Amino acid sequence: MQSTADKIGIFLSGLCAIQCAMLPILLSVSAVVPSWAHFGHGWIWLTVIGVIAAWSFSRGWKQHQDKRVIGLFAMGFGFLIAGSLAEDKVHIITESAMFVVGGVLMVMAHWRNYQLMRCIKPKASEVVGGIE
């Protein structure tokens, strides 16, 4: 189950970074983008990514207690929050860069968590019916 959480996290964080990198290009070739099309999009991503990160990293922390995973997560999520808060206050390239950096840091956190969890054997209390 742990690897599933990290795989979903890697996918969604990477998708977020790619989508945010492409947004300025899409907006520059788009004739008209209605204002409602972008409303709340960052907060929706943050909620989904935050829930998956909490699920994945809390389980990982119990096993490996690696501070680098938490540090990468904190910096990545911080960039995502900053990008959402600065959405109407900075140039779209700056906003996109904040989301891309945040997404990449989140991918790095999930990847490290995934790798560490693969290296740790589950405790006897976590093994169900002899299956890990």
C-alpha positions as a printed NumPy array, in Angstrom:
array([[  0.   ,   0.   ,   0.   ],
       [  2.864,   2.383,   0.804],
       [  4.347,   2.19 ,  -2.668],
       [  0.916,   2.957,  -4.127],
       [  0.695,   6.219,  -2.175],
       [  4.135,   7.297,  -3.348],
       [  3.453,   6.263,  -6.945],
       [  0.243,   8.306,  -6.959],
       [  2.104,  11.192,  -5.336],
       [  4.918,  11.041,  -7.892],
       [  2.428,  10.946, -10.757],
       [  0.251,  13.817,  -9.504],
       [  3.184,  16.007,  -8.442],
       [  4.869,  15.429, -11.801],
       [  1.631,  16.118, -13.637],
       [  1.233,  19.333, -11.651],
       [  4.785,  20.439, -12.528],
       [  4.312,  19.652, -16.241],
       [  0.91 ,  21.331, -16.396],
       [  2.246,  24.457, -14.682],
       [  5.25 ,  24.585, -17.006],
       [  2.92 ,  24.407, -20.014],
       [  0.363,  26.933, -18.736],
       [  2.176,  30.08 , -19.98 ],
       [  2.516,  28.558, -23.449],
       [ -1.141,  27.535, -23.536],
       [ -2.282,  30.942, -22.356],
       [ -0.115,  32.744, -24.91 ],
       [ -1.678,  30.855, -27.827],
       [ -5.198,  30.933, -26.425],
       [ -7.389,  33.708, -27.781],
       [ -9.655,  33.925, -24.755],
       [ -9.492,  32.125, -21.426],
       [-12.525,  32.751, -19.232],
       [-11.652,  33.941, -15.735],
       [-13.513,  31.02 , -14.146],
       [-11.271,  28.513, -15.966],
       [ -8.38 ,  29.18 , -13.592],
       [-10.371,  29.884, -10.41 ],
       [ -9.386,  27.63 ,  -7.529],
       [ -7.322,  25.285,  -9.669],
       [ -4.237,  25.672,  -7.451],
       [ -6.192,  25.012,  -4.271],
       [ -7.768,  21.888,  -5.722],
       [ -4.312,  20.543,  -6.628],
       [ -2.977,  21.51 ,  -3.192],
       [ -5.771,  19.655,  -1.435],
       [ -5.32 ,  16.456,  -3.458],
       [ -1.511,  16.54 ,  -3.26 ],
       [ -1.594,  17.43 ,   0.442],
       [ -3.88 ,  14.535,   1.344],
       [ -1.783,  12.03 ,  -0.608],
       [  1.449,  13.443,   0.85 ],
       [  0.1  ,  13.239,   4.402],
       [ -0.99 ,   9.638,   3.819],
       [  2.302,   8.612,   2.25 ],
       [  4.804,  10.528,   4.386],
       [  3.152,   9.774,   7.723],
       [  3.382,   6.055,   7.019],
       [  6.942,   6.428,   5.76 ],
       [  8.015,   8.518,   8.755],
       [  6.954,   5.728,  11.129],
       [  9.38 ,   3.417,   9.34 ],
       [ 12.423,   5.472,   8.365],
       [ 12.173,   8.876,  10.139],
       [ 14.184,  10.473,   7.352],
       [ 14.256,  14.255,   7.783],
       [ 15.196,  14.821,   4.144],
       [ 11.805,  13.456,   2.999],
       [ 10.01 ,  15.874,   5.326],
       [ 12.303,  18.749,   4.285],
       [ 11.703,  18.143,   0.575],
       [  7.98 ,  17.887,   1.231],
       [  7.913,  21.103,   3.298],
       [  9.846,  23.07 ,   0.666],
       [  7.8  ,  21.637,  -2.201],
       [  4.452,  22.184,  -0.55 ],
       [  5.623,  25.652,   0.499],
       [  6.352,  26.554,  -3.129],
       [  2.924,  25.236,  -4.165],
       [  1.19 ,  27.305,  -1.486],
       [  3.24 ,  30.389,  -2.381],
       [  2.361,  29.933,  -6.057],
       [ -1.337,  29.729,  -5.212],
       [ -1.202,  32.769,  -2.948],
       [  0.784,  34.803,  -5.497],
       [ -1.437,  33.766,  -8.408],
       [ -2.78 ,  37.253,  -9.187],
       [  0.194,  39.191,  -7.84 ],
       [  3.111,  37.976,  -9.954],
       [  3.817,  37.387, -13.624],
       [  2.52 ,  34.057, -14.909],
       [  6.074,  32.858, -15.616],
       [  7.004,  33.454, -11.961],
       [  3.854,  31.704, -10.781],
       [  4.513,  28.761, -13.085],
       [  8.125,  28.535, -11.918],
       [  6.943,  28.368,  -8.313],
       [  4.569,  25.517,  -9.157],
       [  7.194,  23.662, -11.201],
       [  9.802,  23.908,  -8.423],
       [  7.189,  22.816,  -5.872],
       [  6.078,  19.888,  -8.029],
       [  9.645,  18.725,  -8.634],
       [ 10.462,  18.911,  -4.912],
       [  7.328,  16.892,  -4.138],
       [  8.345,  14.26 ,  -6.703],
       [ 11.784,  14.111,  -5.065],
       [ 10.201,  13.688,  -1.604],
       [  7.906,  10.893,  -2.796],
       [ 10.749,   9.169,  -4.66 ],
       [ 13.021,   9.245,  -1.607],
       [ 10.186,   7.998,   0.614],
       [  9.447,   5.231,  -1.894],
       [ 13.094,   4.155,  -2.036],
       [ 13.472,   4.174,   1.755],
       [ 10.296,   2.168,   2.244],
       [ 11.533,  -0.466,  -0.197],
       [ 14.724,  -0.878,   1.868],
       [ 12.938,  -1.468,   5.175],
       [ 11.374,  -4.798,   5.981],
       [  7.962,  -4.503,   7.631],
       [  7.685,  -5.206,  11.341],
       [  6.144,  -8.542,  12.347],
       [  2.996,  -6.711,  13.468],
       [  2.576,  -5.319,   9.926],
       [  2.859,  -8.677,   8.182],
       [ -0.571, -10.177,   7.585],
       [ -0.769, -13.92 ,   7.16 ],
       [  2.947, -14.158,   6.32 ],
       [  2.531, -11.792,   3.362],
       [  4.562,  -8.573,   3.361]])
